[in-house]
C-alpha cells in the first residue's frame, strides 16, 4: 500500500494570514513595512511563507516574554 505524504501549507496570502491570525490586513502590512514579518512577492501577490509565519510568532512570543 502506497501512502502519499501531503505537505502542510507552504504559504499564505495576506488575507488568509490575517484570517488565521485574527488580525487586520492593515496590521499585517504595518508589520511587513516594519520588517518584522518577511514576505515574498510573486508578481503582484504577497506571500507569507510558513517559515516566515512561524518566525513572526516566535518574535512576538520573545517580545512578550521580555516585557
PQR file of N, CA, C, O and H, with PARSE charges and radii, in Angstrom:
ATOM      1  N   UNK A   1       0.822  -1.176   0.000 -0.4000 1.5000
ATOM      2  CA  UNK A   1       0.000   0.000   0.000 -0.0000 2.0000
ATOM      3  C   UNK A   1       0.872   1.247   0.000  0.5500 1.7000
ATOM      4  O   UNK A   1       1.757   1.398   0.842 -0.5500 1.4000
ATOM      5  N   UNK A   2       0.620   2.123  -0.932 -0.4000 1.5000
ATOM      6  CA  UNK A   2       1.368   3.372  -1.023 -0.0000 2.0000
ATOM      7  C   UNK A   2       0.644   4.462  -0.248  0.5500 1.7000
ATOM      8  O   UNK A   2      -0.558   4.671  -0.415 -0.5500 1.4000
ATOM      9  H   UNK A   2      -0.099   2.001  -1.617  0.4000 1.0000
ATOM     10  N   UNK A   3       1.391   5.146   0.597 -0.4000 1.5000
ATOM     11  CA  UNK A   3       0.802   6.220   1.374 -0.0000 2.0000
ATOM     12  C   UNK A   3       1.436   7.531   0.945  0.5500 1.7000
ATOM     13  O   UNK A   3       2.641   7.725   1.111 -0.5500 1.4000
ATOM     14  H   UNK A   3       2.367   4.975   0.733  0.4000 1.0000
ATOM     15  N   UNK A   4       0.625   8.441   0.388 -0.4000 1.5000
ATOM     16  CA  UNK A   4       1.146   9.720  -0.070 -0.0000 2.0000
ATOM     17  C   UNK A   4       1.277  10.677   1.107  0.5500 1.7000
ATOM     18  O   UNK A   4       0.442  10.718   2.010 -0.5500 1.4000
ATOM     19  H   UNK A   4      -0.354   8.283   0.253  0.4000 1.0000
ATOM     20  N   UNK A   5       2.354  11.437   1.055 -0.4000 1.5000
ATOM     21  CA  UNK A   5       2.568  12.453   2.085 -0.0000 2.0000
ATOM     22  C   UNK A   5       2.079  13.782   1.544  0.5500 1.7000
ATOM     23  O   UNK A   5       2.536  14.239   0.496 -0.5500 1.4000
ATOM     24  H   UNK A   5       3.032  11.404   0.321  0.4000 1.0000
ATOM     25  N   UNK A   6       1.166  14.393   2.245 -0.4000 1.5000
ATOM     26  CA  UNK A   6       0.654  15.688   1.833 -0.0000 2.0000
ATOM     27  C   UNK A   6       1.300  16.764   2.703  0.5500 1.7000
ATOM     28  O   UNK A   6       1.069  16.806   3.912 -0.5500 1.4000
ATOM     29  H   UNK A   6       0.795  14.022   3.097  0.4000 1.0000
ATOM     30  N   UNK A   7       2.114  17.638   2.090 -0.4000 1.5000
ATOM     31  CA  UNK A   7       2.762  18.661   2.899 -0.0000 2.0000
ATOM     32  C   UNK A   7       1.741  19.654   3.442  0.5500 1.7000
ATOM     33  O   UNK A   7       0.673  19.849   2.862 -0.5500 1.4000
ATOM     34  H   UNK A   7       2.302  17.604   1.108  0.4000 1.0000
ATOM     35  N   UNK A   8       2.083  20.270   4.550 -0.4000 1.5000
ATOM     36  CA  UNK A   8       1.229  21.311   5.103 -0.0000 2.0000
ATOM     37  C   UNK A   8       1.256  22.536   4.209  0.5500 1.7000
ATOM     38  O   UNK A   8       1.894  22.535   3.156 -0.5500 1.4000
ATOM     39  H   UNK A   8       2.951  20.112   5.022  0.4000 1.0000
ATOM     40  N   UNK A   9       0.581  23.548   4.621 -0.4000 1.5000
ATOM     41  CA  UNK A   9       0.536  24.796   3.852 -0.0000 2.0000
ATOM     42  C   UNK A   9       1.939  25.364   3.753  0.5500 1.7000
ATOM     43  O   UNK A   9       2.652  25.454   4.752 -0.5500 1.4000
ATOM     44  H   UNK A   9       0.063  23.549   5.476  0.4000 1.0000
ATOM     45  N   UNK A  10       2.335  25.746   2.548 -0.4000 1.5000
ATOM     46  CA  UNK A  10       3.665  26.310   2.324 -0.0000 2.0000
ATOM     47  C   UNK A  10       3.677  27.826   2.449  0.5500 1.7000
ATOM     48  O   UNK A  10       4.715  28.416   2.750 -0.5500 1.4000
ATOM     49  H   UNK A  10       1.756  25.673   1.736  0.4000 1.0000
ATOM     50  N   UNK A  11       2.540  28.454   2.223 -0.4000 1.5000
ATOM     51  CA  UNK A  11       2.485  29.903   2.300 -0.0000 2.0000
ATOM     52  C   UNK A  11       1.060  30.407   2.412  0.5500 1.7000
ATOM     53  O   UNK A  11       0.100  29.666   2.196 -0.5500 1.4000
ATOM     54  H   UNK A  11       1.697  27.974   1.979  0.4000 1.0000
ATOM     55  N   UNK A  12       0.940  31.669   2.751 -0.4000 1.5000
ATOM     56  CA  UNK A  12      -0.353  32.312   2.967 -0.0000 2.0000
ATOM     57  C   UNK A  12      -0.428  33.599   2.168  0.5500 1.7000
ATOM     58  O   UNK A  12       0.571  34.306   2.035 -0.5500 1.4000
ATOM     59  H   UNK A  12       1.719  32.271   2.927  0.4000 1.0000
ATOM     60  N   UNK A  13      -1.583  33.908   1.643 -0.4000 1.5000
ATOM     61  CA  UNK A  13      -1.831  35.254   1.131 -0.0000 2.0000
ATOM     62  C   UNK A  13      -2.006  36.150   2.355  0.5500 1.7000
ATOM     63  O   UNK A  13      -2.188  35.661   3.471 -0.5500 1.4000
ATOM     64  H   UNK A  13      -2.395  33.334   1.751  0.4000 1.0000
ATOM     65  N   UNK A  14      -1.952  37.441   2.142 -0.4000 1.5000
ATOM     66  CA  UNK A  14      -2.150  38.364   3.262 -0.0000 2.0000
ATOM     67  C   UNK A  14      -3.541  38.161   3.867  0.5500 1.7000
ATOM     68  O   UNK A  14      -3.693  38.152   5.088 -0.5500 1.4000
ATOM     69  H   UNK A  14      -1.804  37.838   1.236  0.4000 1.0000
ATOM     70  N   UNK A  15      -4.544  38.000   3.022 -0.4000 1.5000
ATOM     71  CA  UNK A  15      -5.910  37.811   3.512 -0.0000 2.0000
ATOM     72  C   UNK A  15      -6.035  36.533   4.338  0.5500 1.7000
ATOM     73  O   UNK A  15      -6.666  36.533   5.396 -0.5500 1.4000
ATOM     74  H   UNK A  15      -4.420  38.007   2.029  0.4000 1.0000
ATOM     75  N   UNK A  16      -5.443  35.457   3.861 -0.4000 1.5000
ATOM     76  CA  UNK A  16      -5.541  34.178   4.586 -0.0000 2.0000
ATOM     77  C   UNK A  16      -4.753  34.225   5.895  0.5500 1.7000
ATOM     78  O   UNK A  16      -5.192  33.678   6.907 -0.5500 1.4000
ATOM     79  H   UNK A  16      -4.931  35.456   3.002  0.4000 1.0000
ATOM     80  N   UNK A  17      -3.578  34.887   5.874 -0.4000 1.5000
ATOM     81  CA  UNK A  17      -2.786  35.021   7.096 -0.0000 2.0000
ATOM     82  C   UNK A  17      -3.539  35.879   8.110  0.5500 1.7000
ATOM     83  O   UNK A  17      -3.547  35.572   9.302 -0.5500 1.4000
ATOM     84  H   UNK A  17      -3.222  35.332   5.052  0.4000 1.0000
ATOM     85  N   UNK A  18      -4.167  36.948   7.642 -0.4000 1.5000
ATOM     86  CA  UNK A  18      -4.958  37.809   8.532 -0.0000 2.0000
ATOM     87  C   UNK A  18      -6.079  37.009   9.181  0.5500 1.7000
ATOM     88  O   UNK A  18      -6.341  37.147  10.376 -0.5500 1.4000
ATOM     89  H   UNK A  18      -4.161  37.198   6.674  0.4000 1.0000
ATOM     90  N   UNK A  19      -6.733  36.179   8.393 -0.4000 1.5000
ATOM     91  CA  UNK A  19      -7.809  35.348   8.924 -0.0000 2.0000
ATOM     92  C   UNK A  19      -7.276  34.337   9.937  0.5500 1.7000
ATOM     93  O   UNK A  19      -7.871  34.139  10.996 -0.5500 1.4000
ATOM     94  H   UNK A  19      -6.520  36.067   7.422  0.4000 1.0000
ATOM     95  N   UNK A  20      -6.161  33.703   9.609 -0.4000 1.5000
ATOM     96  CA  UNK A  20      -5.582  32.702  10.504 -0.0000 2.0000
ATOM     97  C   UNK A  20      -5.135  33.322  11.825  0.5500 1.7000
ATOM     98  O   UNK A  20      -5.264  32.702  12.881 -0.5500 1.4000
ATOM     99  H   UNK A  20      -5.677  33.864   8.748  0.4000 1.0000
ATOM    100  N   UNK A  21      -4.610  34.545  11.766 -0.4000 1.5000
ATOM    101  CA  UNK A  21      -4.110  35.219  12.963 -0.0000 2.0000
ATOM    102  C   UNK A  21      -5.190  36.033  13.676  0.5500 1.7000
ATOM    103  O   UNK A  21      -4.984  36.499  14.797 -0.5500 1.4000
ATOM    104  H   UNK A  21      -4.506  35.049  10.909  0.4000 1.0000
ATOM    105  N   UNK A  22      -6.334  36.202  13.024 -0.4000 1.5000
ATOM    106  CA  UNK A  22      -7.439  37.006  13.552 -0.0000 2.0000
ATOM    107  C   UNK A  22      -6.997  38.447  13.800  0.5500 1.7000
ATOM    108  O   UNK A  22      -7.300  39.038  14.837 -0.5500 1.4000
ATOM    109  H   UNK A  22      -6.501  35.824  12.113  0.4000 1.0000
ATOM    110  N   UNK A  23      -6.269  39.000  12.819 -0.4000 1.5000
ATOM    111  CA  UNK A  23      -5.860  40.403  12.852 -0.0000 2.0000
ATOM    112  C   UNK A  23      -6.180  41.017  11.495  0.5500 1.7000
ATOM    113  O   UNK A  23      -6.450  40.305  10.528 -0.5500 1.4000
ATOM    114  H   UNK A  23      -6.023  38.521  11.977  0.4000 1.0000
ATOM    115  N   UNK A  24      -6.147  42.330  11.435 -0.4000 1.5000
ATOM    116  CA  UNK A  24      -6.487  43.021  10.201 -0.0000 2.0000
ATOM    117  C   UNK A  24      -5.355  43.025   9.187  0.5500 1.7000
ATOM    118  O   UNK A  24      -4.181  42.901   9.537 -0.5500 1.4000
ATOM    119  H   UNK A  24      -5.928  42.908  12.221  0.4000 1.0000
ATOM    120  N   UNK A  25      -5.736  43.171   7.919 -0.4000 1.5000
ATOM    121  CA  UNK A  25      -4.751  43.233   6.842 -0.0000 2.0000
ATOM    122  C   UNK A  25      -3.836  44.436   7.011  0.5500 1.7000
ATOM    123  O   UNK A  25      -2.643  44.350   6.718 -0.5500 1.4000
ATOM    124  H   UNK A  25      -6.689  43.272   7.635  0.4000 1.0000
ATOM    125  N   UNK A  26      -4.378  45.560   7.482 -0.4000 1.5000
ATOM    126  CA  UNK A  26      -3.540  46.755   7.660 -0.0000 2.0000
ATOM    127  C   UNK A  26      -2.460  46.504   8.703  0.5500 1.7000
ATOM    128  O   UNK A  26      -1.343  47.003   8.561 -0.5500 1.4000
ATOM    129  H   UNK A  26      -5.347  45.630   7.721  0.4000 1.0000
ATOM    130  N   UNK A  27      -2.767  45.747   9.741 -0.4000 1.5000
ATOM    131  CA  UNK A  27      -1.770  45.408  10.752 -0.0000 2.0000
ATOM    132  C   UNK A  27      -0.662  44.566  10.132  0.5500 1.7000
ATOM    133  O   UNK A  27       0.515  44.755  10.439 -0.5500 1.4000
ATOM    134  H   UNK A  27      -3.674  45.342   9.856  0.4000 1.0000
ATOM    135  N   UNK A  28      -1.038  43.645   9.266 -0.4000 1.5000
ATOM    136  CA  UNK A  28      -0.036  42.811   8.604 -0.0000 2.0000
ATOM    137  C   UNK A  28       0.874  43.668   7.742  0.5500 1.7000
ATOM    138  O   UNK A  28       2.093  43.507   7.780 -0.5500 1.4000
ATOM    139  H   UNK A  28      -1.994  43.492   9.016  0.4000 1.0000
ATOM    140  N   UNK A  29       0.295  44.581   6.962 -0.4000 1.5000
ATOM    141  CA  UNK A  29       1.122  45.443   6.119 -0.0000 2.0000
ATOM    142  C   UNK A  29       2.031  46.348   6.960  0.5500 1.7000
ATOM    143  O   UNK A  29       3.149  46.650   6.540 -0.5500 1.4000
ATOM    144  H   UNK A  29      -0.696  44.712   6.932  0.4000 1.0000
ATOM    145  N   UNK A  30       1.573  46.784   8.132 -0.4000 1.5000
ATOM    146  CA  UNK A  30       2.425  47.562   9.038 -0.0000 2.0000
ATOM    147  C   UNK A  30       3.606  46.724   9.510  0.5500 1.7000
ATOM    148  O   UNK A  30       4.735  47.213   9.561 -0.5500 1.4000
ATOM    149  H   UNK A  30       0.665  46.539   8.472  0.4000 1.0000
ATOM    150  N   UNK A  31       3.355  45.474   9.853 -0.4000 1.5000
ATOM    151  CA  UNK A  31       4.416  44.577  10.308 -0.0000 2.0000
ATOM    152  C   UNK A  31       5.412  44.285   9.183  0.5500 1.7000
ATOM    153  O   UNK A  31       6.612  44.163   9.427 -0.5500 1.4000
ATOM    154  H   UNK A  31       2.439  45.077   9.812  0.4000 1.0000
ATOM    155  N   UNK A  32       4.914  44.174   7.963 -0.4000 1.5000
ATOM    156  CA  UNK A  32       5.793  43.972   6.808 -0.0000 2.0000
ATOM    157  C   UNK A  32       6.678  45.200   6.613  0.5500 1.7000
ATOM    158  O   UNK A  32       7.892  45.072   6.450 -0.5500 1.4000
ATOM    159  H   UNK A  32       3.939  44.273   7.764  0.4000 1.0000
ATOM    160  N   UNK A  33       6.074  46.390   6.629 -0.4000 1.5000
ATOM    161  CA  UNK A  33       6.848  47.639   6.457 -0.0000 2.0000
ATOM    162  C   UNK A  33       7.889  47.811   7.564  0.5500 1.7000
ATOM    163  O   UNK A  33       8.977  48.333   7.320 -0.5500 1.4000
ATOM    164  H   UNK A  33       5.088  46.494   6.761  0.4000 1.0000
ATOM    165  N   UNK A  34       7.558  47.375   8.771 -0.4000 1.5000
ATOM    166  CA  UNK A  34       8.479  47.492   9.905 -0.0000 2.0000
ATOM    167  C   UNK A  34       9.597  46.454   9.833  0.5500 1.7000
ATOM    168  O   UNK A  34      10.564  46.533  10.590 -0.5500 1.4000
ATOM    169  H   UNK A  34       6.674  46.951   8.969  0.4000 1.0000
ATOM    170  N   UNK A  35       9.471  45.480   8.925 -0.4000 1.5000
ATOM    171  CA  UNK A  35      10.496  44.450   8.780 -0.0000 2.0000
ATOM    172  C   UNK A  35      10.352  43.298   9.759  0.5500 1.7000
ATOM    173  O   UNK A  35      11.236  42.446   9.851 -0.5500 1.4000
ATOM    174  H   UNK A  35       8.685  45.416   8.310  0.4000 1.0000
ATOM    175  N   UNK A  36       9.261  43.264  10.479 -0.4000 1.5000
ATOM    176  CA  UNK A  36       9.054  42.209  11.471 -0.0000 2.0000
ATOM    177  C   UNK A  36       8.474  40.940  10.855  0.5500 1.7000
ATOM    178  O   UNK A  36       8.633  39.848  11.401 -0.5500 1.4000
ATOM    179  H   UNK A  36       8.543  43.956  10.405  0.4000 1.0000
ATOM    180  N   UNK A  37       7.802  41.088   9.716 -0.4000 1.5000
ATOM    181  CA  UNK A  37       7.201  39.961   9.018 -0.0000 2.0000
ATOM    182  C   UNK A  37       7.763  39.937   7.602  0.5500 1.7000
ATOM    183  O   UNK A  37       7.566  40.876   6.829 -0.5500 1.4000
ATOM    184  H   UNK A  37       7.673  41.975   9.273  0.4000 1.0000
ATOM    185  N   UNK A  38       8.456  38.870   7.273 -0.4000 1.5000
ATOM    186  CA  UNK A  38       9.104  38.740   5.963 -0.0000 2.0000
ATOM    187  C   UNK A  38       8.134  38.134   4.964  0.5500 1.7000
ATOM    188  O   UNK A  38       7.357  37.240   5.299 -0.5500 1.4000
ATOM    189  H   UNK A  38       8.616  38.108   7.900  0.4000 1.0000
ATOM    190  N   UNK A  39       8.188  38.632   3.728 -0.4000 1.5000
ATOM    191  CA  UNK A  39       7.292  38.145   2.683 -0.0000 2.0000
ATOM    192  C   UNK A  39       8.049  37.912   1.385  0.5500 1.7000
ATOM    193  O   UNK A  39       9.179  38.367   1.210 -0.5500 1.4000
ATOM    194  H   UNK A  39       8.819  39.358   3.456  0.4000 1.0000
ATOM    195  N   UNK A  40       7.405  37.201   0.492 -0.4000 1.5000
ATOM    196  CA  UNK A  40       7.888  37.017  -0.873 -0.0000 2.0000
ATOM    197  C   UNK A  40       6.888  37.683  -1.798  0.5500 1.7000
ATOM    198  O   UNK A  40       5.690  37.696  -1.516 -0.5500 1.4000
ATOM    199  H   UNK A  40       6.487  36.832   0.633  0.4000 1.0000
ATOM    200  N   UNK A  41       7.365  38.228  -2.883 -0.4000 1.5000
ATOM    201  CA  UNK A  41       6.479  38.800  -3.893 -0.0000 2.0000
ATOM    202  C   UNK A  41       6.526  37.893  -5.114  0.5500 1.7000
ATOM    203  O   UNK A  41       7.603  37.532  -5.587 -0.5500 1.4000
ATOM    204  H   UNK A  41       8.339  38.218  -3.112  0.4000 1.0000
ATOM    205  N   UNK A  42       5.376  37.535  -5.612 -0.4000 1.5000
ATOM    206  CA  UNK A  42       5.246  36.775  -6.845 -0.0000 2.0000
ATOM    207  C   UNK A  42       4.313  37.604  -7.719  0.5500 1.7000
ATOM    208  O   UNK A  42       3.092  37.546  -7.577 -0.5500 1.4000
ATOM    209  H   UNK A  42       4.501  37.829  -5.227  0.4000 1.0000
ATOM    210  N   UNK A  43       4.903  38.370  -8.619 -0.4000 1.5000
ATOM    211  CA  UNK A  43       4.110  39.334  -9.373 -0.0000 2.0000
ATOM    212  C   UNK A  43       3.539  40.342  -8.396  0.5500 1.7000
ATOM    213  O   UNK A  43       4.275  40.937  -7.610 -0.5500 1.4000
ATOM    214  H   UNK A  43       5.895  38.417  -8.735  0.4000 1.0000
ATOM    215  N   UNK A  44       2.248  40.532  -8.441 -0.4000 1.5000
ATOM    216  CA  UNK A  44       1.597  41.460  -7.514 -0.0000 2.0000
ATOM    217  C   UNK A  44       1.211  40.793  -6.193  0.5500 1.7000
ATOM    218  O   UNK A  44       0.801  41.473  -5.252 -0.5500 1.4000
ATOM    219  H   UNK A  44       1.650  40.048  -9.079  0.4000 1.0000
ATOM    220  N   UNK A  45       1.339  39.480  -6.120 -0.4000 1.5000
ATOM    221  CA  UNK A  45       0.934  38.747  -4.918 -0.0000 2.0000
ATOM    222  C   UNK A  45       1.983  38.851  -3.827  0.5500 1.7000
ATOM    223  O   UNK A  45       3.183  38.813  -4.099 -0.5500 1.4000
ATOM    224  H   UNK A  45       1.672  38.928  -6.884  0.4000 1.0000
ATOM    225  N   UNK A  46       1.532  38.981  -2.610 -0.4000 1.5000
ATOM    226  CA  UNK A  46       2.388  38.956  -1.438 -0.0000 2.0000
ATOM    227  C   UNK A  46       2.152  37.640  -0.731  0.5500 1.7000
ATOM    228  O   UNK A  46       1.026  37.320  -0.350 -0.5500 1.4000
ATOM    229  H   UNK A  46       0.557  39.012  -2.388  0.4000 1.0000
ATOM    230  N   UNK A  47       3.221  36.878  -0.558 -0.4000 1.5000
ATOM    231  CA  UNK A  47       3.113  35.556   0.055 -0.0000 2.0000
ATOM    232  C   UNK A  47       3.912  35.534   1.358  0.5500 1.7000
ATOM    233  O   UNK A  47       5.068  35.955   1.397 -0.5500 1.4000
ATOM    234  H   UNK A  47       4.136  37.139  -0.867  0.4000 1.0000
ATOM    235  N   UNK A  48       3.290  35.044   2.405 -0.4000 1.5000
ATOM    236  CA  UNK A  48       3.944  34.844   3.692 -0.0000 2.0000
ATOM    237  C   UNK A  48       4.192  33.344   3.800  0.5500 1.7000
ATOM    238  O   UNK A  48       3.250  32.560   3.915 -0.5500 1.4000
ATOM    239  H   UNK A  48       2.351  34.702   2.373  0.4000 1.0000
ATOM    240  N   UNK A  49       5.459  32.950   3.763 -0.4000 1.5000
ATOM    241  CA  UNK A  49       5.767  31.525   3.818 -0.0000 2.0000
ATOM    242  C   UNK A  49       5.461  30.972   5.201  0.5500 1.7000
ATOM    243  O   UNK A  49       5.355  31.717   6.176 -0.5500 1.4000
ATOM    244  H   UNK A  49       6.224  33.587   3.670  0.4000 1.0000
ATOM    245  N   UNK A  50       5.324  29.676   5.269 -0.4000 1.5000
ATOM    246  CA  UNK A  50       5.093  29.006   6.550 -0.0000 2.0000
ATOM    247  C   UNK A  50       6.233  29.317   7.518  0.5500 1.7000
ATOM    248  O   UNK A  50       6.000  29.553   8.704 -0.5500 1.4000
ATOM    249  H   UNK A  50       5.411  29.071   4.478  0.4000 1.0000
ATOM    250  N   UNK A  51       7.460  29.316   7.010 -0.4000 1.5000
ATOM    251  CA  UNK A  51       8.628  29.613   7.847 -0.0000 2.0000
ATOM    252  C   UNK A  51       8.564  31.042   8.369  0.5500 1.7000
ATOM    253  O   UNK A  51       8.843  31.282   9.544 -0.5500 1.4000
ATOM    254  H   UNK A  51       7.649  29.124   6.047  0.4000 1.0000
ATOM    255  N   UNK A  52       8.201  31.994   7.516 -0.4000 1.5000
ATOM    256  CA  UNK A  52       8.100  33.394   7.936 -0.0000 2.0000
ATOM    257  C   UNK A  52       7.005  33.563   8.985  0.5500 1.7000
ATOM    258  O   UNK A  52       7.163  34.331   9.934 -0.5500 1.4000
ATOM    259  H   UNK A  52       7.974  31.799   6.561  0.4000 1.0000
ATOM    260  N   UNK A  53       5.906  32.852   8.816 -0.4000 1.5000
ATOM    261  CA  UNK A  53       4.809  32.924   9.789 -0.0000 2.0000
ATOM    262  C   UNK A  53       5.264  32.411  11.152  0.5500 1.7000
ATOM    263  O   UNK A  53       4.977  33.022  12.181 -0.5500 1.4000
ATOM    264  H   UNK A  53       5.778  32.228   8.045  0.4000 1.0000
ATOM    265  N   UNK A  54       5.977  31.282  11.149 -0.4000 1.5000
ATOM    266  CA  UNK A  54       6.471  30.719  12.413 -0.0000 2.0000
ATOM    267  C   UNK A  54       7.507  31.633  13.060  0.5500 1.7000
ATOM    268  O   UNK A  54       7.514  31.797  14.280 -0.5500 1.4000
ATOM    269  H   UNK A  54       6.210  30.785  10.313  0.4000 1.0000
ATOM    270  N   UNK A  55       8.379  32.225  12.253 -0.4000 1.5000
ATOM    271  CA  UNK A  55       9.375  33.157  12.788 -0.0000 2.0000
ATOM    272  C   UNK A  55       8.709  34.388  13.388  0.5500 1.7000
ATOM    273  O   UNK A  55       9.150  34.893  14.421 -0.5500 1.4000
ATOM    274  H   UNK A  55       8.374  32.091  11.262  0.4000 1.0000
ATOM    275  N   UNK A  56       7.667  34.865  12.759 -0.4000 1.5000
ATOM    276  CA  UNK A  56       6.928  36.019  13.266 -0.0000 2.0000
ATOM    277  C   UNK A  56       6.304  35.695  14.626  0.5500 1.7000
ATOM    278  O   UNK A  56       6.358  36.509  15.548 -0.5500 1.4000
ATOM    279  H   UNK A  56       7.309  34.455  11.921  0.4000 1.0000
ATOM    280  N   UNK A  57       5.720  34.518  14.744 -0.4000 1.5000
ATOM    281  CA  UNK A  57       5.126  34.128  16.022 -0.0000 2.0000
ATOM    282  C   UNK A  57       6.193  33.987  17.108  0.5500 1.7000
ATOM    283  O   UNK A  57       5.953  34.356  18.258 -0.5500 1.4000
ATOM    284  H   UNK A  57       5.676  33.856  13.995  0.4000 1.0000
ATOM    285  N   UNK A  58       7.356  33.463  16.763 -0.4000 1.5000
ATOM    286  CA  UNK A  58       8.456  33.366  17.727 -0.0000 2.0000
ATOM    287  C   UNK A  58       8.907  34.750  18.174  0.5500 1.7000
ATOM    288  O   UNK A  58       9.190  34.966  19.352 -0.5500 1.4000
ATOM    289  H   UNK A  58       7.551  33.163  15.829  0.4000 1.0000
ATOM    290  N   UNK A  59       8.974  35.687  17.232 -0.4000 1.5000
ATOM    291  CA  UNK A  59       9.339  37.062  17.552 -0.0000 2.0000
ATOM    292  C   UNK A  59       8.339  37.678  18.528  0.5500 1.7000
ATOM    293  O   UNK A  59       8.731  38.304  19.513 -0.5500 1.4000
ATOM    294  H   UNK A  59       8.744  35.512  16.275  0.4000 1.0000
ATOM    295  N   UNK A  60       7.068  37.503  18.257 -0.4000 1.5000
ATOM    296  CA  UNK A  60       6.035  38.031  19.163 -0.0000 2.0000
ATOM    297  C   UNK A  60       6.146  37.423  20.544  0.5500 1.7000
ATOM    298  O   UNK A  60       6.032  38.128  21.547 -0.5500 1.4000
ATOM    299  H   UNK A  60       6.749  36.995  17.457  0.4000 1.0000
ATOM    300  N   UNK A  61       6.368  36.111  20.606 -0.4000 1.5000
ATOM    301  CA  UNK A  61       6.489  35.424  21.900 -0.0000 2.0000
ATOM    302  C   UNK A  61       7.707  35.916  22.663  0.5500 1.7000
ATOM    303  O   UNK A  61       7.638  36.126  23.874 -0.5500 1.4000
ATOM    304  H   UNK A  61       6.461  35.539  19.792  0.4000 1.0000
ATOM    305  N   UNK A  62       8.827  36.103  21.964 -0.4000 1.5000
ATOM    306  CA  UNK A  62      10.052  36.584  22.612 -0.0000 2.0000
ATOM    307  C   UNK A  62       9.855  38.001  23.135  0.5500 1.7000
ATOM    308  O   UNK A  62      10.319  38.319  24.230 -0.5500 1.4000
ATOM    309  H   UNK A  62       8.883  35.932  20.980  0.4000 1.0000
ATOM    310  N   UNK A  63       9.184  38.850  22.382 -0.4000 1.5000
ATOM    311  CA  UNK A  63       8.935  40.215  22.827 -0.0000 2.0000
ATOM    312  C   UNK A  63       8.047  40.237  24.068  0.5500 1.7000
ATOM    313  O   UNK A  63       8.275  41.022  24.988 -0.5500 1.4000
ATOM    314  H   UNK A  63       8.807  38.591  21.492  0.4000 1.0000
ATOM    315  N   UNK A  64       7.050  39.384  24.086 -0.4000 1.5000
ATOM    316  CA  UNK A  64       6.150  39.341  25.238 -0.0000 2.0000
ATOM    317  C   UNK A  64       6.852  38.767  26.464  0.5500 1.7000
ATOM    318  O   UNK A  64       6.579  39.187  27.589 -0.5500 1.4000
ATOM    319  H   UNK A  64       6.866  38.746  23.339  0.4000 1.0000
ATOM    320  N   UNK A  65       7.745  37.818  26.255 -0.4000 1.5000
ATOM    321  CA  UNK A  65       8.476  37.229  27.372 -0.0000 2.0000
ATOM    322  C   UNK A  65       9.441  38.247  27.970  0.5500 1.7000
ATOM    323  O   UNK A  65       9.697  38.234  29.174 -0.5500 1.4000
ATOM    324  H   UNK A  65       7.966  37.477  25.342  0.4000 1.0000
ATOM    325  N   UNK A  66       9.976  39.129  27.128 -0.4000 1.5000
ATOM    326  CA  UNK A  66      10.928  40.128  27.593 -0.0000 2.0000
ATOM    327  C   UNK A  66      10.237  41.311  28.274  0.5500 1.7000
ATOM    328  O   UNK A  66      10.874  42.075  29.000 -0.5500 1.4000
ATOM    329  H   UNK A  66       9.768  39.139  26.150  0.4000 1.0000
ATOM    330  N   UNK A  67       8.948  41.456  28.039 -0.4000 1.5000
ATOM    331  CA  UNK A  67       8.216  42.615  28.608 -0.0000 2.0000
ATOM    332  C   UNK A  67       7.877  42.425  30.067  0.5500 1.7000
ATOM    333  O   UNK A  67       7.269  43.303  30.680 -0.5500 1.4000
ATOM    334  H   UNK A  67       8.431  40.836  27.450  0.4000 1.0000
TER
END
